[in-house]
Amino acid sequence: MSNAVSTLNGASFEGYVRVEEQGLVGMITLRGDLTSKALAKAVKSATGAAMPGQGEIASGDKGRVGWMSPDELLLIVDHAAANDMVAALTKALAGEHALAVNVSDARTVFRIIGAAAREVVAKVSPADVNALSPGQLRRTRIAQIPAAFHMIDEETAELVCFRSVGKYAFDLLKDAALPGGEVYL
């Protein structure tokens, strides 16, 4: 059996904000009826978080859960716990029209940290990043690749994209954070 490795081995860049690849992060795609009480109970059990509303991300003691579409959630959890969580979700949702899949090895997570974190993300995304409050999640794109991001707090953004474009995303964020590239309003 091979050892899991992150896309960029925790690469980071210190510009006018810090860009960090987060290493191994557990991620589970959960598809189903988001109005189902059984699904809400399973999500709460897995992450400790309540079901998020449309365009939201909620945090619990064992992970976070983000609304990705009318029938899809993304659970962000400890990498080592992801397979067990998928098994527990599958068991809890037996009889429901639902699917839980460990997508940890297909995704990469970045953090953009600093007072201008919003500005750096805004440079590469068509989304109105300034309108995004902590607790809101935006599924959109950065440059030409699909991504989802949210503000953890006023100075920290977290961005998820496909692993296959992780290096491209890192380089894009790094270029947007180069000293001298600050936007002055």
C-alpha positions in Angstrom: 0.0 0.0 0.0 1.3 3.4 -0.9 1.6 6.4 1.5 -0.7 9.3 0.9 1.1 12.5 0.0 -0.3 16.0 -0.5 -0.3 17.7 -3.9 2.6 20.1 -3.1 4.0 18.7 0.2 2.8 21.7 2.2 4.3 24.3 -0.1 3.9 27.9 1.0 4.7 31.3 -0.3 5.1 34.5 1.6 4.0 37.5 -0.4 1.9 40.4 0.8 -0.3 37.5 2.1 0.8 34.0 2.9 -0.4 31.2 0.5 -0.2 27.7 2.0 -1.1 24.2 0.7 -2.7 22.5 3.7 -1.3 19.0 3.2 -3.5 16.0 3.7 -7.1 17.0 4.3 -10.0 14.6 4.4 -12.9 15.5 2.1 -16.2 13.6 1.6 -18.7 14.3 -1.1 -22.2 13.6 0.3 -25.1 13.5 -2.2 -28.7 13.2 -1.3 -31.8 15.0 -0.2 -30.5 17.9 1.9 -33.9 18.3 3.5 -33.8 14.7 4.9 -33.7 14.5 8.7 -31.7 11.3 8.4 -29.0 13.0 6.3 -28.9 16.0 8.8 -28.5 13.6 11.7 -25.7 11.7 9.8 -23.9 14.9 9.0 -24.1 16.1 12.6 -22.8 12.8 13.9 -19.9 12.8 11.4 -18.8 16.4 11.8 -20.5 17.8 14.8 -21.9 20.6 12.5 -25.5 21.4 11.7 -26.6 21.3 8.1 -25.5 24.5 6.3 -28.0 26.6 4.3 -27.6 27.4 0.7 -24.1 28.9 0.0 -23.0 28.3 3.6 -20.3 26.3 5.5 -20.8 25.2 9.1 -18.2 24.0 11.6 -18.4 21.4 14.2 -16.0 19.7 16.6 -15.0 17.0 14.1 -15.1 18.9 10.8 -16.8 21.3 8.6 -19.7 20.9 6.1 -20.2 23.1 3.0 -23.2 23.4 0.8 -22.1 22.7 -2.8 -25.4 22.3 -4.7 -29.0 21.5 -4.0 -28.1 17.8 -3.5 -24.4 17.9 -2.5 -22.4 18.7 0.6 -18.6 18.7 1.1 -17.4 17.4 4.4 -14.0 18.6 5.4 -12.5 16.3 8.1 -9.3 14.8 9.4 -7.7 12.9 6.5 -7.1 9.7 8.6 -10.8 9.6 9.6 -12.3 10.1 6.2 -12.7 6.4 5.3 -14.3 5.5 8.6 -16.7 8.5 8.2 -17.7 7.3 4.8 -18.5 3.9 6.2 -20.5 5.4 9.1 -22.4 7.8 6.7 -23.2 4.9 4.4 -24.5 2.8 7.3 -26.5 5.7 8.8 -28.1 6.5 5.4 -29.0 2.9 4.5 -32.4 3.1 2.9 -32.0 6.7 1.9 -31.2 7.9 -1.6 -27.7 9.0 -0.7 -24.1 8.5 -1.6 -20.9 9.3 0.4 -17.5 9.2 -1.3 -14.1 9.9 0.0 -12.6 12.4 -2.4 -9.7 13.4 -0.2 -7.0 12.3 -2.7 -8.7 14.1 -5.6 -8.7 17.5 -4.0 -6.2 20.1 -2.7 -6.8 22.8 0.0 -5.1 26.1 0.2 -5.2 28.9 2.8 -4.6 32.5 1.9 -3.7 34.3 5.1 -3.3 38.1 5.7 -5.1 41.4 5.8 -5.4 41.3 1.9 -6.5 37.7 1.6 -9.8 38.8 0.0 -8.0 40.9 -2.5 -5.7 38.0 -3.6 -8.7 35.7 -4.1 -10.6 38.5 -5.9 -7.8 38.9 -8.4 -8.3 35.3 -9.7 -12.1 34.8 -9.3 -15.1 36.5 -10.9 -16.9 36.2 -7.5 -17.6 39.2 -5.4 -15.2 38.2 -2.6 -15.8 41.4 -0.6 -19.5 40.4 -0.2 -18.5 37.0 1.3 -18.8 36.8 5.1 -17.3 34.1 7.2 -19.7 31.2 7.1 -20.5 31.7 3.5 -19.1 29.4 0.8 -18.8 30.2 -2.9 -18.5 27.6 -5.6 -17.0 29.2 -8.7 -13.7 29.2 -10.5 -10.3 30.8 -10.2 -9.0 31.7 -13.6 -10.1 28.7 -15.8 -10.5 26.0 -13.1 -13.4 25.1 -10.8 -12.9 25.9 -7.1 -14.8 26.6 -3.9 -13.7 29.0 -1.3 -14.8 30.6 2.0 -13.6 33.1 4.5 -12.6 31.4 7.8 -12.3 34.8 9.3 -11.7 38.3 8.0 -8.1 37.6 7.2 -8.1 33.9 6.2 -9.6 32.4 3.0 -9.7 28.6 2.4 -9.8 27.4 -1.2 -10.5 23.8 -2.5 -9.8 22.7 -6.0 -9.0 19.5 -7.9 -5.6 17.9 -7.1 -4.8 17.7 -10.8 -4.7 21.5 -11.1 -3.2 22.1 -7.6 0.1 23.3 -8.9 -1.6 25.7 -11.3 -3.8 27.0 -8.5 -0.9 27.5 -6.2 1.1 29.4 -8.9 -2.0 31.5 -9.6 -2.5 32.5 -6.0 1.3 33.0 -5.6 1.3 35.4 -8.5 -1.7 37.3 -7.2 0.2 37.7 -3.8 3.5 39.0 -5.2 4.7 42.0 -3.3 4.1 45.1 -5.4 0.9 43.7 -6.8 -1.3 45.2 -4.1 -4.4 46.9 -5.2 -4.7 50.5 -3.9 -8.2 51.9 -3.7 
